[in-house]
Amino acid sequence: MALYFPQQKESGKVKQQYSRLKERAALILQEIAGQQVDKAKVDFLDAQMLSTTAPQQYWGPNGVEAKTIVNFEDICIGLSQHVPKDPKTMTVLEFYRALEAVKKKVKAQDRKR
């Protein structure tokens, strides 16, 4: 992700979560490969990841699903004003690159004001 979108700064908390997830995945893969794995370490990583993430409601009008859909539609409307291609037909890479380009354009316009 960072290779394609270097502008997307990740917080220390997000980086720490990815680090824990990567470490846990490596342990699970070692176990699958038949190597001895410290189960307590896997449980510890699970507990750390779960304790740092607050549970969210995924259903209903104020749920994560509804908010994600509404936010996506809002972004599509904004992008369609700046990009000739329909944002809903773009690939993920095209969508995020267009979004970054529009952000840069708006930021440059704001500096001129």
Secondary structure, 3 states (H helix, E strand, C coil): CCCCCCCCCCCHHHHHHHHHHHHHHHHHHHHHCCCCCCHHHHHHHHHHHHHCCCCCCCCCCCCHHHHHHHHHHHHHHHHHCCCCCCHHHCCHHHHHHHHHHHHHHHHHHHHHC
